[in-house]
């Protein structure tokens, strides 16, 4: 398995928050994630997760991230593979 780091931007809701806390061991920094104001009535969550499976991410994309976070794919705005 080849490890990678992925930055996730998602809508702030209970599913995303619960999923991120479940993956605390993969947070790239001590603070974990940030919440910022988003468009209209939505806040946005940004988090970088380390030591994720690059092969699965390459094959499955956002579906892999949604499975890790136990959320629906529509909760995720974007994912970015980090160097």
C-alpha positions, 0 to 999 in steps of 0.5 A: 500500500502506498500512503498519501495525504489528501485535503478534504473540503466539505460542508460542515454537518454532523456526518462530516464532523463525526467522521473526522473525529473518528479519523483523528489518528490521520490528522496532519496537524494537532488542530485537526480541521478548520471551519470557515464561513461558506456560501449562503447558510453553509459553513465549510470544513477543511482537513488534511488526512495523512497515511491514506491508501493512494491506490484506493483513492486513485481507483475510487476517488471521493467514494473512498473518502466518503466511506472513510468519513461515513458520509454521503458523497454530496457532503464532500465539495472537493478532495486534493491529493497533496505532495 
